């Protein structure tokens, strides 16, 4: 095995890792990578169960608890040490342990999700389906920190790293894959979460490889102790065969191990860089939209604002109390096209003034001779929405066609309720007319208009996942 000579001595001195402590550190990492104990598997099942329910409930605190319990750092650190020391026996053991642990975690999480009566992807789930280069950087620094703690002999070993466990989050991505499996084999969720876990895995192994190599944990004293502890295990006897030993001496050179780590990191970095550029581009686009809209509509005239950024276009929907000249809208559209390179669709609806809203409020509420004080535009808008919402929820056939969202357009001539619902097929005229009649009676507005837009249920889009990325 080829090892650096001068630099490792400096690193050993700075980290205060004496030669006498290396056998203990090596044995500690090897022990942490074993999965034969009941305690290890209890920690796997407990952390997978907690992480799964935390993801489904969209609870960051619960997910953090699962990170602290997860024992996966043990076999991952052992894999990094095997590469640094050229220990094929430890490498085979660590890889097999990891494969079994990963498969059990995903399968157990998938079963829990399959047993649930609902399979709705939460923000915490979607946040783990689109990793980028920032996640790779977090995992690299986390792996370096964990390796240094192990070399310094901190805590109870490789599994006693709470800060590192929280930072790198190994179990939640696996449980996100389990959610995608248990909710109907959602390939987008499985693929995105799988890439995040693979990013964390490769980065931690690479970081551990660097630290353990610089500290030079593989010494003659360490080798003697490890050979004595392995005894006559079948795998140890097989690897000690002369022919295989010669192959290992040639293929196990340090340069080949370094090359393998570099190739893995490069392969992971390609899709991560693409995702980071996409996030950066969308962020710049939304910033440009906000800057242009500030000059288009006064802040006190904006009732609602919706901006949807697609791959090649931008859709902007505004509701304002001030009319906007077409010339200003055209200038904003041209400026955004120039700055973002995307086609821009701007839709502006002008609603009633504040005085007209006050008149409309009097028709919706019980007759009162004098209002105690003049209500602000925001207060009146909120009060109208609060009256419409319970009435609509009580009347609407939500079991057959759940409401995705709705809005209320207030004009001088009355109220228009726009309902967007999801269903396998459109509601007919009869149920919609019944809803309209009931709404008019409950709100006391005979001129109320109901617009119902139907959409089939569809899985979460990639844009939604990017927007909710942590």
N, C-alpha and C positions, 0 to 999 in steps of 0.2 A: 504493500500500500504506500502510495506517495503522500507525504504530509509536508506542509510548510514547516520551516525550521525556526526562523527568528520571530515572526509575527505571532504565532501561537503562544510563545513564551511570554510575550508582552500581554496578550489577552489573559492568559492564566494568572499572571501577576495582578493585573487590574481587577479581575473578578475574584481574586483570592481563592483560587481553586488549587490546593496543594495536591501533590501526586498521591499522597496517602488517602485522599478522599475520593479519588477517581473510581476505585472498585465499588465503593458504597453508592456513588451516584449512578454508575452503570447498572448495578443490580437494582437500584430503585426504579429506573426507567423501564428495565426489563419486567420487573414485578408489576408496574402500573399498566403494562401492555397485555397482561394475561387476562383472559376472560373466563377462566374455569371456575371462579368462585361464585357462590350464590349472591353475594353482595353486589358484584358487578352487574348481574342480570336484573336484580331488583332495581338498581339505579337506572338501568336502561328503560325498563318498563315504567317506572315512576316518572322519569323525566319525559318520556314520550307521551304518556297520558296527560301530564300537566301541560306540556307544550301544545298538544292537540286541542284540548279544551280552551286553553288560553287564546289560541289562534281563532277558534270558532267564536269565542265570546269577544274577540277584539280587545283583549286585556293585556297591555304591555307588562304590568306588574306580575301577572301570572306567568307570562312567557319568560321573564327574567328569572323567576324561581326555577323553572325547568332548566334554564342554562346552567344554574349553579349545581344542580343535581347530576347533570349529564357527565358520564365517565369517559367520553370519547376522546378526550385529550390524551389519555394514557396510551392507547395503541398508536395514535398519530405521532406522538413524541417518539415512541419506540421505532416507528418507520423512519423518522428523521435520523435517529441515532444509528440505525442499521446502515443507512447510506453513508453517514460520516465515518463509521468505523469499518465499513466493508464487511459487516457481519451478515452473511447470507442466511444463517439459521434464524437470527432475530428478524431479518427482513421478511422471510417467508411466514414466520409466526405472526408478525404485525399485520401483514397484508391479509392473511386469512381471518384474523380476528376482526379487522375492520370490515371486511366483506360480510361476515356473519352479523356483526353488530348493525351495520347499515340496513341489511335486508330485514332483520327482525324489527328494527325501529320503524321502517316504512310500512311493513306488513301490519304491525300492531296498530299504528296510527290509522292506516286505511280501514281496518276492521272497526275501530271506534267511530270513524266518520260514517261508514256504511250503516252503522246501527242508529245514527241520529235521524230524527224525522225531517230534518231540513239540511240543505247543503248550499248555503249562501256564502260566497267568497267575501270575507271582510277586508278592511283596509290593511290589517296586519298580515293577512295572507297575500294580498296583491303586492304589498311592499317587498316581498321576498321572491318575486317572480321576474324581476328585471334588474339583475346586478350589473354593476359597471366597474371601471377601474378604481374607483374610490373604495369599493368593497375589497378589492385585491390589496390595496394599500393598508387597509385596516387589518386584514388577516396577516400580512407580512409583519407589521409591527407587533401584533398580538403574539405571533409565533416567536419573534425575537424576545419579547418580554417573558413569555413562558419558559423558553429555553434557558434564559439567564437565571430565572428563579430556581429552576431545577439544578443548574450547575452550582448555585450558591447554597443548595440544600434547604430551600425554603419550604415550610409547611410539611405536609405529609407526602410530598412527591408531586408527580405530574398531574394528578387529579385534583390537587388542592390549590387551584389557581382561579379563585372566584372572579377577579378583575378580568383576567384573560378570557375566561369562559363567557362572561357577559359581553365582552367586546367582539368576540369572533362568532358567537351564536351558532354552534354546530347542530344542536338538536332541532331548533325551529325550522330550518330549511328541509330537513328530512321529514318532519311532520307535515310541512306544506306539500311535499311530494305525496305523503300518505293521504292528505286531503284530496289532492287531484286524482289519486287512485280510487279512493272510496266514494267520491262524488260522481263517478261515471267515467273514469279514465280521461280526465281533462289533460290533454297533451301539452297545452300551453303552460298550465300551472306546473305540471310535472317537469317539463323541460327547463323552465325558468328557475324553479327552486333547485333542481339538480345542478344547474350551472353555478348557482350561488354556493351550494355545498362543495362542489368540486373546486371552486375558487378558494374557499377556506381551507380545504384539505391540502391542496398543492402548496399554498402559501405557507401554511404552518410547517409542513414537511421541509420545504426549502429553507425556512428560517431556522428550524431546529438543526438541519444539516450544516448550515454555516456556523452556528454557535458551537455545536459539538465538535466540528472539525477544527475550529480555531482553539478550542480548549484541549484538544488531543486526548479524548477520553480513552481511546484504545491504546493500552500499554501492555507490556508482557505480563505484569501483575494482574491486570484485568482479564487478559486472555486465559491465564491459568485458572483464575477463579470461575470464569464462565464455563470452561471445559469441565471443571470438576463438578459444577452444579448441574450440568446437562447429563453427565454420566453416560449411560448406555441407551439413551432415547433413540428410537428408530430413525428419526430425522437426523439426529446428530451423527449416528453411525453412517447413514447414507451420504451425508455431505463430507465425511472424512475419507471417502474412497479416493485413492490416489489419482485416478483419471479425472474425476470431477474436481479434485483440488487443483490440478493443473489448469483446467478450464477457468476456474474461479480466479486463479492468479493472473490469467491473461485478461479476462473480461471484467475483472473487478477493480481495475486500475481506477485511480481517483478521477482521471480526466473523463472517463466514460460516465461515471456517476454525475460529475458536474454537467456534462453534456445532456444527460437525461433530465436533470432538473431544469436546465435552461430551456430545453425543448418544451417541457410541460408548461412552464411559465409563459412562454411565447404563445403556445396554442391557446391558453386560457385568456391571454391579454387581447387577442384579436376580437372576439365577440364583446368583451368587456369595453374595449375602446369604442366600438361602434355604438354601444348603448350609452356611454358617457357623452359622446358627441350628440346623440339624439336628445338627451336630457338638456344639454347645454343649448342646443339650437332652439328647443321649445321654450326654455327660460328666456332667451334673448327675444324670441318672438312675442311672448306675453308682455315683456317689458316694453317693447316698441308699441304694442297695442295700447297699453295703459298710458303711455306718454302722449300718443296721438288723441286718445279719447278725452284726455284732460282739456285739450284745446277745442274739442268739438262741442261738449256739453258742460255747462256749469255744474259744480258738485251738488248744489242744492236742487238741481233739476233732474237728477238721475233717480228714477224709481227702481229699476232693476237693470242688471247688466250681465249678459252671458257671453262668454268667449270660448269657442271650441277650435282648437288647433289641430288640423289634420296634417297628413303628409305633404299635400300639395296645395292646401287651401286653408283659409281662416273664415269662420262663420261668427259674426258679431250680431247679437240681438240686444237692442236697447229699448227701454221704456222711459220716456222723458215727459216732463211737464212743459217743456219748451219746444216749439217747432224748430227744426234744423234745416237751413237752406240746402238745396241739393248741391250747390257749388262747394260748400264746406265738406259735405259727405264725399264728393268726388275727389277733393284734395286729399282727404284722409285715406281714401282707398288707394290712390296713386302712390302716396308716400309709403304706405305699408307694403304695397307691391314692390316698390323699389328697395325697401330695407330688408324685407324677408324673402322675396322671391316667390311668394305664395299668392294665389288668387284670393281676393278678399270679397266677401259677401256681407254687406251691412244692412240690417233691417232695423228700422226705427219706428216705434209706435208712440204717438203723442196722446196722452191721457188728459183728463180734465184738470183745470187749475185748482188751487186750494179752496177758493170760494165755492166752486162747483162740487167739490168733494164734501164740503160742509153741508150743502143742501142735500146731497145724496145720503149722507149719514143720518140726517133727520128722518128720511123715509125708512131707513133700516132699523132704527131704534124706536123705543116707545116715545110717544109725543111728550115733549117737554117745552114749557113756555119759554124758558131762558136757560141757555147753557151757562154753567158757572164760570167758565173761562174759554177762550178760543183755543181749540186744540191745534197742535202742530200737524203738519202734513204727515209726518211719520206716525203719530199717534192715531190719526184717522185711518191711515192705510192699514195699520196693524189691527185696529178694531174691526174693520170690514173683513179682513182675512180671517180673524178669529170667529166671526159669525158664520162665514161661508164654510169653513173647514168642518166643524162637527155636523152641520146639516148635510154636507156632501158625503161624509163618511157614513152617516146613518142610512142614507138612501141608496148609495151606490152598491151594486151587486159585486162586492169585492171578492167573494169566493170564486166566481167565474171569470172575473176580469179585474184583477187588482190594479189600483191606481199607481202609476209610476211617479207622476207629479202633476200638479195643476197650478194654474195662475189665474188671477182675476184682473181683467182690464176694466178700468173705471172711466166712464165717459159722461158727458153732460146729459146723455139720453138714457143712461142706465148702466147695468153691469153685464159684462160678458165673462162667462166662466169657461176657460179652456182646460179640458181634462185629457191627459195622455195616459192611456191604460194599456196593459199587456194581456193578451188572450190568444188562444189558439185560433179563434175566428172572431170577426167583428160582431159587436152587439147589434141587434136589429133595431128598427125604428120604434117598435113598441116599448121595449125597456127604456130607451133613451127618452121617449116622450113622457113616460111615467116619472123618470128622474127629474126632468125639466119641470113638470107640473108640481111635483112635491117641493122642489127648491123654491119655485115662485110662491107657493103657499106658506112655507116656513119663513122665508125672508120678507114676505110682503112686498115683493117687487114683480108686478105682472109683466113688466117689459124685459125681464132677465132673459139672456140668450145663452144657450149651452152649445159649445163646440166640443165634440169628442173625437180624438185622434187615436187610432188603433195601431199597435205595433206588436209583432211576435216576440216572445222572449228570446233573448240572445245572450251568449256568454260574455263575460267581461272583455272589453276591448283592450288592446295594447296601450292606447292613449290613456285609459283610466288607470292602468297599472303604473304608467310612468308618472302621472299626476300625483299618485298617492305614495310614491317612493319616499322612503324616509330619508 
